Amino acid sequence: MQKQPSFKFEFIALMASLMSIVALSIDALLPALPDIGHTLQVVKPSDNQKLITMIFLGLGFGQLIFGPLSDSFGRKPMVYFGFLIFVIASVVCVTTKSFEIMIVGRIFQGIGLSSPRTIAIAMTRDTYSGDFMAKALSIIVMFFILVPIVAPTFGQLLLDFFDWKAIFNANVIIGLLIVLWFWKRQPETLISEHKIKFTPSIFVTGAKEFIRHPEAIAFTLVSGFITGSFMVYLSTSQQIFQEQYELGEMFPYIFASTAFSVGFATFTNSQLVMRFGAFNIAYKASVAFALISILYVAIFYTGQNPSVHILVLFFLLQFFAVGFLFGNLRSLAMEPLGHIAGIGSAINGFVSTVMAVPIANYIGSFVKTSVLPLFIGFSIFGLLSLLVFVYMKGRHHGKLIE
């Protein structure tokens, strides 16, 4: 493994761009959910949330395929194969007249997109380690977060001039440009000596190796709790601001402000992580995440929504804490898995995403006339995350005493 003492901007930008295809495919579609539901004759508006959550299901399962395969055949070929699946699934989504087939198409979009998402993390682990890797991932996530800031506005612009199908088509075109850039400029990061001979048992041996490391298990669980909480917001934000608050035209801008909060936190994290350490920062962020949501529940326990300004303030604080968690959690989970970066990244992503989907679907089903269920969910999974951190901190302290 080659460790570099300094960052290469193009590498960081490329990894962020690979991951941004995922964000664009999710967030640009948010303003179009009512139109798609109307076109496909969806009876329950809450069912439109599945167009968001189901792509995450594909993301979770796809990582189990592409991560291990990338350890055997290299990182770059898996990116190309995954993007091909994404293109085919996109064609299905724009040509179907069935909501059920659209859901299947979104799942396969997620499977295809799991490749660039997983490979970006594996290539980062191939290149960096320790707190330096946490800093690199923070910068990658910071660039990656720029996409959710502009994606809903981009989607709304396409809706104004064309229709919802144009969003799918635009995502494919943008993805193609990124993959061409990746093909031309990014060298393979998995050196031949570190390739693992492919056998069907590679999945089993990889899983066994993963569970040998308590840190990988613990921080993957926390990733699932936080990702699930964040996914509830992604899938319900359109419904909250367009239906509960009747702020349809303002939705892209409100969504952008919360995305900016995450992005600013990841940037701040990249400046602090080498000084204070990924664990210490993520631990304090989990405390903040839990306390902010508990404060909302305590104040607005009746279920009556506050003014939109108060709600957005709580979202900004909540997601500022999330920004300190995302990059650090991945880095902490991946740190002991450098020798199986592809499989490790795949299992980490699979477990956290598959945990997140039922969390998002269940909590999202209660977000109908009030935002309170969303913050109750934040509180529960924030406390669970904090418990894991407390356990790991105690375990680490015990090792020092020994």
C-alpha positions in Angstrom: 0.0 0.0 0.0 1.4 3.4 -1.0 0.9 6.1 1.7 1.3 9.6 0.5 2.1 12.5 2.8 0.2 15.0 0.8 -3.1 15.2 -1.1 -3.5 15.1 -4.9 -6.3 17.4 -5.7 -7.4 15.6 -8.8 -7.6 12.3 -6.9 -9.8 13.8 -4.3 -12.0 15.5 -6.9 -12.3 12.2 -8.9 -13.3 10.2 -5.8 -15.8 12.9 -4.8 -17.2 12.9 -8.4 -17.6 9.1 -8.4 -19.6 9.4 -5.2 -21.5 12.4 -6.4 -23.3 10.3 -9.1 -25.0 8.6 -6.2 -26.1 11.9 -4.6 -27.3 13.4 -7.9 -29.4 10.3 -8.7 -31.1 10.6 -5.3 -31.4 14.3 -4.6 -32.1 15.7 -8.1 -35.3 13.5 -8.1 -36.7 14.9 -4.9 -38.7 17.8 -6.5 -40.1 15.3 -9.1 -41.6 12.7 -6.7 -45.2 14.1 -6.9 -45.0 14.2 -10.7 -43.7 10.7 -10.9 -46.4 9.5 -8.5 -49.0 11.2 -10.6 -47.7 9.8 -13.9 -47.5 6.3 -12.5 -50.9 6.6 -10.7 -49.6 6.2 -7.1 -52.5 6.3 -4.7 -50.6 7.0 -1.4 -48.3 10.0 -1.6 -46.1 8.4 1.1 -45.3 5.5 -1.3 -43.3 8.0 -3.3 -40.7 7.8 -0.5 -39.8 4.4 -1.8 -38.2 5.9 -4.9 -35.6 7.3 -2.5 -35.2 4.5 0.0 -35.2 1.6 -2.5 -32.1 3.0 -4.3 -30.3 2.6 -1.0 -31.3 -1.0 -0.8 -29.6 -1.6 -4.2 -26.6 0.4 -2.9 -26.3 -1.9 0.1 -26.5 -5.2 -1.8 -24.4 -4.1 -4.8 -21.5 -3.3 -2.5 -21.2 -7.0 -1.6 -20.7 -7.8 -5.2 -18.4 -5.0 -6.4 -16.2 -4.7 -3.3 -14.9 -8.3 -3.2 -14.6 -8.4 -7.0 -12.5 -5.3 -7.0 -10.0 -6.9 -4.6 -9.5 -9.6 -7.3 -9.9 -7.9 -10.6 -8.9 -4.3 -9.8 -10.8 -1.2 -8.9 -11.3 0.4 -12.3 -13.0 -2.5 -14.2 -15.7 -2.6 -11.5 -16.5 1.1 -11.9 -17.1 0.5 -15.6 -19.3 -2.5 -15.0 -21.3 -0.8 -12.3 -22.0 2.2 -14.5 -23.2 0.0 -17.3 -25.8 -1.5 -14.9 -26.8 2.0 -13.9 -27.4 3.1 -17.5 -29.6 0.0 -18.2 -31.6 0.6 -15.0 -32.1 4.3 -16.0 -33.5 3.3 -19.3 -36.0 1.0 -17.5 -37.0 3.9 -15.2 -37.8 6.3 -18.0 -39.7 3.8 -20.2 -41.8 2.0 -17.7 -45.5 2.9 -16.9 -45.5 0.8 -13.8 -44.6 2.1 -10.3 -43.5 -1.4 -9.3 -41.1 -1.7 -12.2 -39.9 1.8 -11.4 -39.0 0.6 -7.9 -37.1 -2.4 -9.4 -35.3 0.1 -11.7 -34.3 2.2 -8.8 -33.0 -0.8 -6.9 -30.8 -1.7 -9.9 -29.7 1.9 -10.2 -28.5 1.5 -6.7 -26.7 -1.7 -7.4 -24.9 -0.1 -10.3 -24.1 3.0 -8.3 -22.7 1.0 -5.4 -19.7 0.3 -7.6 -18.3 3.9 -7.8 -19.4 4.6 -4.2 -17.5 1.5 -2.9 -14.5 1.8 -5.2 -14.0 5.4 -4.2 -13.7 4.5 -0.6 -11.5 1.4 -1.4 -9.2 3.5 -3.6 -8.9 6.1 -0.8 -8.0 3.3 1.7 -5.4 2.0 -0.9 -3.8 5.4 -0.8 -4.1 6.7 2.8 -4.5 5.3 6.3 -5.2 6.5 9.9 -6.3 10.0 10.7 -4.8 11.1 7.3 -7.4 8.9 5.6 -10.1 10.5 7.8 -8.9 13.9 6.6 -9.0 12.7 2.9 -12.5 11.2 3.3 -13.7 14.4 5.0 -12.5 16.5 2.0 -14.0 13.9 -0.4 -17.3 14.1 1.5 -17.1 17.9 1.5 -16.9 18.0 -2.3 -19.5 15.3 -2.5 -21.9 17.4 -0.3 -21.9 20.2 -2.9 -24.1 18.0 -5.0 -27.1 17.8 -2.6 -26.8 21.6 -2.3 -27.5 22.1 -6.0 -29.2 18.9 -7.0 -32.8 19.7 -6.0 -32.6 23.1 -7.8 -31.1 21.3 -10.8 -33.9 18.8 -10.8 -36.5 21.6 -10.4 -34.9 23.4 -13.4 -35.2 20.4 -15.6 -38.8 19.9 -14.4 -39.6 23.5 -15.4 -38.3 23.1 -18.9 -38.9 19.4 -19.6 -40.3 16.6 -17.4 -39.1 14.2 -14.7 -37.6 11.8 -17.3 -35.1 14.5 -18.2 -33.6 14.2 -14.7 -32.8 10.5 -15.3 -31.3 11.3 -18.7 -29.2 14.2 -17.3 -27.8 11.9 -14.5 -26.7 9.4 -17.1 -24.9 12.1 -19.2 -23.2 13.6 -16.2 -22.2 10.1 -15.0 -20.7 9.3 -18.4 -18.5 12.4 -18.3 -17.2 11.5 -14.9 -16.5 7.9 -15.9 -14.6 9.2 -19.0 -12.5 11.5 -16.8 -11.9 8.6 -14.4 -10.8 6.3 -17.3 -8.4 8.9 -18.8 -6.8 10.3 -15.6 -7.0 7.8 -12.7 -4.4 5.0 -12.4 -5.3 1.7 -10.8 -4.6 1.9 -7.0 -4.6 -1.9 -6.3 -1.2 -3.1 -7.0 -0.8 -6.7 -8.4 0.8 -8.1 -5.2 -2.3 -7.1 -3.2 -4.8 -8.7 -5.5 -6.7 -11.6 -3.9 -7.3 -14.6 -6.1 -11.0 -14.9 -6.8 -12.9 -17.9 -5.4 -16.5 -18.1 -4.4 -15.2 -18.4 -0.8 -13.8 -14.9 -1.0 -17.1 -13.5 0.4 -17.0 -15.9 3.3 -13.4 -15.4 4.2 -13.8 -11.6 3.8 -16.8 -11.6 6.2 -14.8 -13.7 8.7 -11.9 -11.4 8.6 -14.3 -8.3 9.0 -15.9 -9.7 12.2 -12.5 -10.3 13.7 -12.2 -6.5 14.2 -14.5 -5.0 16.9 -13.8 -1.5 15.6 -15.0 -2.4 12.2 -18.3 -3.9 13.6 -18.9 -1.1 16.1 -18.5 1.8 13.7 -20.4 0.1 10.9 -23.3 -0.2 13.3 -23.1 3.5 14.1 -22.9 4.3 10.4 -26.2 2.3 10.0 -27.9 4.3 12.8 -26.8 7.7 11.4 -27.4 6.8 7.8 -30.9 5.5 8.6 -31.7 8.8 10.4 -30.3 10.9 7.6 -32.2 8.7 5.0 -35.5 9.4 6.8 -34.9 13.1 6.2 -34.0 12.5 2.6 -37.1 10.5 1.9 -39.5 12.8 3.8 -38.1 16.3 3.2 -40.1 16.9 0.1 -43.3 15.9 1.9 -42.4 18.0 5.0 -41.7 21.2 3.2 -44.1 21.0 0.2 -47.1 19.5 2.0 -46.8 20.2 5.7 -45.4 23.7 5.3 -46.7 24.4 1.8 -43.3 25.8 0.7 -42.9 24.0 -2.6 -41.0 26.7 -4.3 -38.6 27.2 -1.4 -37.9 23.5 -1.0 -34.7 23.3 -3.1 -33.2 26.3 -1.2 -34.1 24.9 2.3 -32.7 21.5 1.3 -29.5 23.2 0.0 -29.1 25.0 3.4 -29.2 21.7 5.3 -26.8 20.1 2.8 -24.5 23.1 3.2 -24.5 22.5 7.0 -23.2 18.9 6.5 -20.6 20.2 3.9 -19.3 22.9 6.2 -19.0 20.4 9.1 -17.0 18.0 6.9 -14.7 20.8 5.9 -14.2 21.8 9.5 -13.5 18.1 10.3 -10.8 18.0 7.6 -9.0 20.8 9.4 -9.3 19.4 12.9 -9.1 15.6 12.5 -5.3 15.4 12.4 -5.1 17.4 15.6 -7.8 15.8 17.7 -8.3 12.4 16.1 -11.2 10.8 14.2 -12.5 9.0 17.3 -12.6 12.0 19.6 -14.4 14.2 17.1 -16.9 11.5 16.1 -17.6 10.7 19.8 -18.4 14.4 20.6 -20.5 14.6 17.4 -22.6 11.6 18.5 -23.2 13.4 21.8 -24.4 16.5 20.0 -26.5 14.5 17.5 -28.4 12.8 20.4 -28.8 16.0 22.5 -30.1 18.2 19.7 -32.9 15.7 18.7 -33.8 15.1 22.4 -34.1 18.9 22.9 -36.5 19.1 19.9 -38.7 16.2 21.3 -38.8 17.8 24.7 -39.9 21.2 23.4 -42.3 20.1 20.7 -43.6 16.8 22.3 -47.2 17.7 21.4 -46.5 17.1 17.7 -47.4 20.6 16.6 -44.9 21.8 14.0 -42.8 24.8 14.9 -42.3 27.7 12.5 -40.2 26.8 9.5 -37.4 29.0 10.8 -37.1 27.0 14.1 -37.4 23.7 12.2 -34.6 24.6 9.8 -32.4 25.8 12.7 -32.8 22.4 14.3 -32.0 20.6 11.0 -28.9 22.8 10.5 -27.6 21.9 14.0 -28.6 18.2 13.6 -26.8 17.8 10.2 -23.8 19.9 11.4 -23.2 17.0 13.8 -23.8 14.5 11.0 -21.0 16.2 9.0 -18.5 15.3 11.7 -19.7 11.7 11.7 -19.9 10.6 8.1 -16.2 10.6 7.1 -14.9 9.7 10.5 -17.1 6.7 10.9 -16.0 5.2 7.5 -12.4 5.9 8.4 -12.6 4.3 11.9 -14.4 1.2 10.5 -11.9 0.8 7.6 -8.7 1.5 9.5 -8.0 -2.2 10.5 -9.1 -3.5 7.0 -6.4 -2.1 4.7 -5.5 -5.6 3.7 -9.1 -6.3 2.4 -10.1 -2.7 1.5 -12.5 -3.8 -1.2 -14.3 -6.4 0.8 -14.1 -4.3 4.0 -15.7 -1.3 2.3 -18.4 -3.5 0.8 -19.4 -5.1 4.1 -19.2 -1.8 5.9 -21.5 -0.2 3.2 -23.8 -3.2 3.0 -24.5 -3.5 6.7 -24.9 0.2 7.3 -27.2 0.7 4.3 -29.3 -2.4 4.8 -29.8 -1.3 8.4 -30.7 2.2 7.2 -33.4 1.2 4.7 -35.9 -0.4 7.2 -35.1 2.4 9.7 -36.0 5.0 7.1 -39.1 3.2 5.8 -40.5 2.6 9.3 -39.9 6.1 10.7 -40.9 7.7 7.4 -44.3 6.0 7.6 -45.1 8.1 10.7 -44.1 11.5 9.2 -47.5 12.5 7.8 -48.8 15.6 9.6 -45.9 16.3 12.0 -42.1 16.4 12.0 -42.0 15.0 15.6 -41.6 11.3 14.5 -38.5 12.3 12.6 -36.8 13.7 15.7 -38.0 10.8 17.9 -36.1 8.6 15.4 -33.1 10.9 15.6 -33.2 10.6 19.4 -33.4 6.9 19.5 -30.6 6.2 17.0 -28.5 9.0 18.4 -28.6 7.4 21.8 -27.8 4.0 20.4 -24.8 5.5 18.5 -23.6 7.2 21.7 -23.8 3.9 23.6 -21.6 2.2 21.0 -19.1 5.0 21.3 -19.1 4.8 25.1 -18.5 1.0 24.9 -15.6 1.4 22.5 -14.1 4.2 24.6 -14.3 2.0 27.7 -12.8 -0.9 25.7 -9.9 1.2 24.4 -9.3 2.5 28.0 -9.2 -1.0 29.3 -6.6 -2.0 26.7 -4.4 0.9 27.8 -4.6 -0.2 31.5 -3.7 -3.7 30.5 
